[in-house]
Amino acid sequence: MVDISEILCSINASNVLDIATGRGDFLLLLKENLGSFGSGIGVDVKTSEEWESDKFSDQPITFMTMDASRLEFADASFDLVSISNSLHHLPDPCLALAEMVRVLKPGGHFILYEMYTDNQTPEQQTHTLLHQWWGKIDTASGICHRSPYTREELIKLIECSELDHWQILDDVDLSGDPFDPETLAILEKNIDNYLAKTKNADLINEGASLRLRLQTIGFQSATELFALGEKKGG
């Protein structure tokens, strides 16, 4: 069975665009795993301190502040366009997907890598429930952060785009300890940070329930959908 690393190493891209790039981690993953990687641009609506970190100082990677629904690039500019765990953060995902396809060259590749909420183990459900809770608090403060999609919803979204030759894989790793102390400590701190953002009693109680869930059920990362499509006309 073909795995994600085999798929990535078969792709050659002279220029790569990563949408809603955040800290730029997915661009680095592509740089390290593609068959060839010429240069990359990461765009996001907000800047990250990581863009100025040493890990990018010797890399052919640059960053720009930009709205995913109004990309400031000409048609057919990139060999590969990607988005990782950010589709559910976009106010208009269909418009953003259309923009990603617009700036992709005919025959170019599109990569979606996104967690989904259904068909998860109880430990993975801790992850999806935490993410949904984070989204409620962010949304209440005016930040677009909806619940992650189901697997079927993600596939329907991407199949409506002008892309074909889809390869779709589920990326899951259940080998880790659900009660790993370091992971739980990070998540406990994250819960504290989000509790500090809200005075809503229901959301505070939900946070307390999630803290208890961490301690009793544990945590493992949710399964992610990896989808590779190709723009028609190549």
VOSEVO-343455 format. One record per residue: residue in one letter; residue number from 1; x, y, z of N, C-alpha, C in turn. Coordinates in steps of 0.02 Angstrom, whole numbers. Example, Ala and Ser with C-alpha at 12.3 -4.5 7.8 and 13.67 -1.06 7.14 Angstrom:
2
  padren  vexke     n_x     n_y     n_z    ca_x    ca_y    ca_z     c_x     c_y     c_z
       a      1     660    -284     390     615    -225     390     660    -165     390
       s      2     642    -112     354     684     -53     357     645       2     394
This chain:
234
  padren  vexke     n_x     n_y     n_z    ca_x    ca_y    ca_z     c_x     c_y     c_z
       m      1      42     -60       0       0       0       0      44      63       0
       v      2      28     110     -44      67     172     -48      54     214      14
       d      3     108     243      42      98     288      99     113     360      80
       i      4     101     405     126     107     477     110     178     495      90
       s      5     228     468     125     297     485     109     315     464      38
       e      6     290     406      15     302     384     -53     270     431    -103
       i      7     210     454     -88     176     500    -133     214     566    -138
       l      8     234     593     -81     269     657     -81     336     653    -118
       c      9     372     598    -110     438     595    -142     432     585    -217
       s     10     372     572    -242     362     566    -314     345     633    -347
       i     11     337     686    -306     317     752    -331     377     798    -336
       n     12     384     830    -392     436     881    -402     402     949    -411
       a     13     423     998    -373     391    1065    -376     445    1119    -372
       s     14     447    1160    -423     496    1216    -422     472    1273    -379
       n     15     405    1280    -372     379    1332    -327     316    1307    -293
       v     16     313    1319    -227     260    1292    -184     227    1349    -147
       l     17     161    1346    -140     123    1395    -101      86    1357     -46
       d     18      96    1378      16      61    1348      73      13    1399     102
       i     19     -51    1382     103    -104    1428     124    -118    1421     199
       a     20    -132    1478     232    -144    1479     304     -88    1441     339
       t     21     -27    1463     325      33    1425     342      49    1425     417
       g     22      22    1472     455      37    1474     527     111    1483     539
       r     23     142    1435     573     213    1439     589     258    1416     532
       g     24     227    1389     479     267    1367     422     290    1295     426
       d     25     264    1257     474     287    1189     485     274    1143     424
       f     26     216    1152     391     200    1107     335     245    1121     276
       l     27     265    1184     267     312    1200     213     379    1164     224
       l     28     401    1163     287     463    1127     302     456    1052     289
       l     29     398    1025     306     386     954     293     389     940     218
       l     30     359     984     178     362     975     105     433     982      80
       k     31     469    1030     106     539    1041      86     580     977      98
       e     32     567     944     153     606     885     173     583     821     138
       n     33     521     820     111     494     757      87     477     754      12
       l     34     470     812     -21     457     810     -93     518     783    -131
       g     35     504     756    -191     559     733    -232     608     789    -248
       s     36     581     848    -263     621     909    -269     579     968    -249
       f     37     612    1018    -220     578    1077    -193     622    1136    -210
       g     38     597    1180    -255     636    1237    -274     632    1293    -223
       s     39     572    1321    -215     561    1375    -166     489    1372    -143
       g     40     476    1403     -85     409    1402     -57     389    1469     -29
       i     41     323    1482     -32     295    1542      -1     239    1519      46
       g     42     241    1544     107     187    1531     154     147    1595     164
       v     43      80    1591     160      39    1650     171     -10    1637     228
       d     44     -25    1690     265     -72    1686     321     -99    1756     333
       v     45    -159    1759     363    -189    1825     377    -153    1860     435
       k     46    -117    1821     475     -79    1852     530      -8    1826     529
       t     47      38    1868     550     109    1849     551     123    1803     610
       s     48     178    1768     606     201    1725     660     274    1742     676
       e     49     291    1741     740     361    1752     760     406    1699     730
       e     50     378    1640     716     418    1585     689     446    1602     620
       w     51     414    1649     584     437    1666     517     508    1696     520
       e     52     525    1725     577     591    1756     584     641    1710     620
       s     53     621    1648     634     665    1604     672     722    1576     629
       d     54     773    1550     663     832    1525     628     817    1466     583
       k     55     763    1429     598     750    1369     558     733    1386     485
       f     56     716    1449     472     701    1469     403     757    1512     372
       s     57     808    1528     411     859    1576     387     897    1550     326
       d     58     908    1485     321     945    1458     264     900    1418     217
       q     59     835    1429     221     788    1392     180     761    1436     123
       p     60     745    1406      66     717    1444      10     642    1456      21
       i     61     626    1484      79     556    1492     100     546    1564     123
       t     62     492    1596      99     475    1663     121     401    1663     143
       f     63     382    1716     178     315    1721     205     284    1788     188
       m     64     218    1787     179     181    1848     163     115    1848     201
       t     65      93    1907     223      28    1915     254     -24    1924     198
       m     66     -74    1878     197    -120    1878     141    -184    1841     159
       d     67    -239    1863     131    -304    1831     139    -310    1774      89
       a     68    -325    1713     113    -329    1655      68    -384    1661      16
       s     69    -435    1702      30    -489    1709     -19    -475    1763     -71
       r     70    -418    1798     -64    -398    1849    -113    -322    1846    -122
       l     71    -299    1793    -152    -227    1783    -160    -199    1832    -211
       e     72    -143    1862    -193    -113    1915    -234     -61    1885    -282
       f     73     -81    1832    -317     -37    1800    -365     -74    1792    -431
       a     74     -37    1790    -485     -67    1781    -551     -92    1709    -559
       d     75    -137    1700    -606    -160    1633    -623    -101    1588    -640
       a     76    -108    1524    -623     -59    1472    -643      12    1491    -623
       s     77      22    1509    -559      88    1531    -536     128    1476    -501
       f     78      95    1423    -476     130    1376    -433     123    1303    -457
       d     79     175    1265    -446     174    1193    -461     135    1153    -409
       l     80     135    1178    -348     101    1143    -294      71    1194    -246
       v     81       8    1184    -227     -25    1226    -177     -50    1179    -122
       s     82     -38    1198     -59     -57    1155      -3     -94    1194      51
       i     83    -131    1157      91    -162    1184     151    -164    1129     203
       s     84    -141    1143     264    -135    1092     316    -171    1115     379
       n     85    -222    1077     399    -258    1089     461    -281    1161     470
       s     86    -302    1191     416    -324    1261     419    -389    1274     382
       l     87    -415    1225     346    -475    1237     307    -533    1259     351
       h     88    -538    1230     411    -593    1247     456    -583    1315     490
       h     89    -526    1347     477    -514    1415     502    -535    1468     452
       l     90    -550    1449     391    -563    1498     338    -637    1517     337
       p     91    -653    1582     334    -723    1604     333    -762    1577     273
       d     92    -730    1572     216    -764    1547     156    -719    1495     123
       p     93    -722    1433     146    -676    1381     120    -684    1369      46
       c     94    -744    1373      19    -754    1361     -52    -720    1414     -94
       l     95    -725    1477     -73    -692    1531    -109    -617    1523    -105
       a     96    -591    1505     -46    -519    1496     -38    -494    1438     -81
       l     97    -532    1384     -84    -512    1327    -126    -510    1348    -200
       a     98    -559    1388    -221    -560    1412    -290    -499    1455    -305
       e     99    -478    1495    -257    -419    1537    -265    -356    1493    -270
       m    100    -352    1441    -229    -295    1396    -231    -289    1363    -299
       v    101    -346    1342    -326    -346    1310    -392    -327    1361    -446
       r    102    -350    1423    -438    -335    1476    -488    -260    1486    -495
       v    103    -224    1488    -440    -152    1504    -443    -110    1442    -456
       l    104    -142    1384    -462    -107    1321    -476     -99    1312    -551
       k    105     -40    1291    -573     -28    1279    -644     -67    1218    -668
       p    106     -90    1217    -730    -119    1156    -758     -70    1097    -750
       g    107     -95    1042    -725     -52     985    -711     -17     989    -643
       g    108     -26    1045    -608       4    1053    -542     -34    1014    -489
       h    109      -3    1007    -431     -32     967    -377     -61    1011    -321
       f    110    -114     985    -293    -147    1017    -235    -146     966    -178
       i    111    -126     989    -118    -125     945     -60    -169     975      -5
       l    112    -215     934      20    -253     950      80    -234     900     134
       y    113    -217     925     193    -201     882     250    -241     909     309
       e    114    -292     872     331    -339     901     380    -367     848     425
       m    115    -367     861     490    -399     815     537    -474     814     526
       y    116    -506     758     545    -579     756     541    -607     727     605
       t    117    -673     734     614    -702     723     680    -733     654     691
       d    118    -750     619     637    -786     556     645    -738     496     641
       n    119    -764     438     663    -727     375     661    -660     379     698
       q    120    -663     407     758    -604     412     800    -610     368     862
       t    121    -554     347     889    -554     309     951    -573     357    1008
       p    122    -591     332    1068    -606     376    1124    -549     425    1140
       e    123    -486     399    1135    -429     443    1149    -422     497    1096
       q    124    -436     480    1033    -435     529     979    -493     578     986
       q    125    -550     554    1010    -607     598    1020    -591     654    1070
       t    126    -545     640    1116    -522     693    1161    -494     751    1120
       h    127    -456     735    1069    -427     786    1025    -481     825     989
       t    128    -529     789     958    -581     824     920    -625     866     966
       l    129    -640     841    1026    -681     879    1073    -644     942    1097
       l    130    -579     935    1111    -539     993    1129    -540    1045    1073
       h    131    -531    1021    1012    -529    1067     956    -596    1103     947
       q    132    -650    1068     957    -716    1099     951    -726    1151    1007
       w    133    -701    1137    1065    -706    1184    1121    -664    1246    1108
       w    134    -602    1236    1084    -560    1293    1066    -596    1337    1015
       g    135    -628    1304     966    -663    1341     914    -720    1383     941
       k    136    -758    1356     989    -813    1394    1019    -787    1458    1053
       i    137    -732    1452    1089    -705    1510    1124    -676    1560    1075
       d    138    -639    1536    1025    -613    1582     974    -670    1618     938
       t    139    -721    1580     919    -777    1610     882    -812    1663     923
       a    140    -820    1651     988    -852    1700    1032    -812    1764    1037
       s    141    -747    1760    1024    -704    1820    1028    -692    1850     959
       g    142    -729    1825     908    -725    1855     841    -675    1823     794
       i    143    -645    1766     814    -596    1732     772    -632    1674     737
       c    144    -623    1669     671    -655    1615     634    -621    1549     651
       h    145    -657    1505     683    -630    1440     702    -689    1392     713
       r    146    -714    1365     658    -770    1319     662    -745    1249     683
       s    147    -793    1205     697    -775    1136     712    -742    1105     651
       p    148    -691    1062     660    -664    1026     603    -719     986     567
       y    149    -708     972     504    -757     938     463    -757     862     476
       t    150    -810     829     453    -808     756     450    -768     736     388
       r    151    -751     673     384    -714     648     326    -754     659     262
       e    152    -818     643     263    -861     650     204    -867     723     183
       e    153    -872     768     232    -877     839     216    -813     864     181
       l    154    -756     841     204    -693     861     172    -689     837     100
       i    155    -708     775      89    -705     747      21    -754     783     -25
       k    156    -813     799      -1    -861     837     -41    -834     905     -59
       l    157    -801     939     -12    -773    1005     -26    -721    1002     -81
       i    158    -675     956     -76    -621     956    -125    -644     929    -193
       e    159    -693     884    -193    -716     856    -256    -758     905    -296
       c    160    -779     960    -265    -815    1013    -301    -767    1060    -337
       s    161    -702    1053    -324    -653    1096    -357    -636    1069    -426
       e    162    -600    1110    -465    -581    1091    -533    -516    1050    -531
       l    163    -517     995    -494    -459     951    -486    -481     880    -498
       d    164    -434     838    -520    -451     768    -528    -390     725    -510
       h    165    -394     661    -528    -341     612    -512    -327     611    -437
       w    166    -379     611    -397    -372     613    -325    -340     550    -297
       q    167    -293     559    -251    -269     505    -208    -286     525    -136
       i    168    -323     483    -101    -347     500     -34    -326     445      15
       l    169    -292     466      68    -268     420     119    -287     446     188
       d    170    -294     400     236    -305     418     305    -239     410     343
       d    171    -218     462     377    -155     461     414    -170     455     488
       v    172    -154     397     517    -169     385     588    -109     352     621
       d    173     -95     373     681     -41     344     721     -66     336     793
       l    174     -78     273     812    -104     259     879     -50     226     923
       s    175      13     236     904      67     202     940      88     238    1004
       g    176      69     302    1010      92     340    1068      52     324    1132
       d    177      81     343    1188      49     334    1254      -6     387    1263
       p    178     -69     366    1271    -123     415    1281    -115     457    1343
       f    179     -73     434    1390     -63     471    1453       9     496    1458
       d    180      40     510    1401     108     538    1401     110     602    1442
       p    181     150     605    1495     149     663    1541     164     729    1507
       e    182     211     729    1460     230     791    1427     173     818    1384
       t    183     140     772    1347      84     793    1305      27     819    1348
       l    184      11     783    1402     -44     805    1445     -29     872    1477
       a    185      34     883    1496      52     947    1527      42    1005    1478
       i    186      60     994    1414      50    1046    1363     -25    1060    1354
       l    187     -65    1007    1353    -137    1016    1343    -170    1048    1404
       e    188    -147    1031    1464    -173    1063    1524    -160    1138    1522
       k    189     -99    1157    1501     -83    1228    1495    -126    1262    1443
       n    190    -139    1225    1388    -182    1252    1335    -252    1264    1360
       i    191    -278    1217    1400    -345    1225    1430    -346    1287    1475
       d    192    -293    1296    1515    -289    1355    1558    -291    1419    1517
       n    193    -253    1420    1462    -250    1479    1420    -319    1496    1390
       y    194    -355    1445    1369    -421    1457    1340    -473    1475    1393
       l    195    -467    1446    1452    -512    1465    1506    -505    1539    1524
       a    196    -443    1564    1516    -431    1635    1532    -463    1682    1480
       k    197    -484    1654    1423    -513    1695    1370    -589    1702    1376
       t    198    -621    1664    1421    -694    1664    1422    -721    1671    1493
       k    199    -780    1701    1498    -816    1705    1561    -883    1668    1555
       n    200    -892    1634    1499    -954    1596    1488    -955    1534    1531
       a    201   -1005    1527    1573   -1008    1472    1622   -1010    1404    1588
       d    202   -1048    1400    1533   -1053    1336    1498    -985    1315    1468
       l    203    -949    1363    1441    -884    1348    1412    -833    1332    1466
       i    204    -839    1365    1523    -794    1349    1580    -807    1278    1604
       n    205    -870    1259    1610    -887    1191    1632    -863    1140    1580
       e    206    -870    1156    1516    -846    1111    1464    -771    1101    1469
       g    207    -735    1155    1484    -662    1150    1492    -645    1104    1550
       a    208    -682    1110    1606    -670    1067    1664    -682     993    1646
       s    209    -734     980    1607    -749     912    1585    -694     884    1541
       l    210    -668     926    1498    -614     904    1453    -550     891    1492
       r    211    -537     930    1543    -478     918    1586    -484     850    1619
       l    212    -544     834    1644    -556     769    1675    -549     713    1623
       r    213    -572     725    1562    -567     675    1509    -493     660    1494
       l    214    -452     712    1493    -381     701    1483    -352     653    1534
       q    215    -373     661    1596    -345     622    1651    -373     550    1653
       t    216    -433     540    1626    -465     474    1633    -464     433    1568
       i    217    -468     467    1511    -470     432    1446    -405     441    1408
       g    218    -373     498    1417    -310     511    1382    -320     546    1316
       f    219    -266     553    1280    -266     593    1217    -222     559    1165
       q    220    -248     555    1105    -207     538    1047    -231     582     988
       s    221    -184     598     944    -201     642     888    -253     611     843
       a    222    -300     652     820    -353     629     776    -325     607     709
       t    223    -359     560     677    -341     540     610    -348     598     561
       e    224    -302     603     515    -303     658     466    -314     631     396
       l    225    -347     670     356    -358     654     285    -302     686     244
       f    226    -269     645     205    -219     671     157    -250     662      88
       a    227    -258     717      52    -288     715     -15    -243     751     -64
       l    228    -225     716    -117    -183     744    -170    -223     746    -234
       g    229    -232     806    -262    -267     813    -325    -223     846    -378
       e    230    -245     844    -440    -207     872    -495    -252     919    -536
       k    231    -226     977    -554    -266    1024    -594    -271    1001    -666
       k    232    -332    1004    -690    -344     982    -760    -306    1026    -809
       g    233    -290     997    -865    -258    1035    -919    -185    1026    -925
       g    234    -156     984    -881     -84     974    -885     -63     926    -940
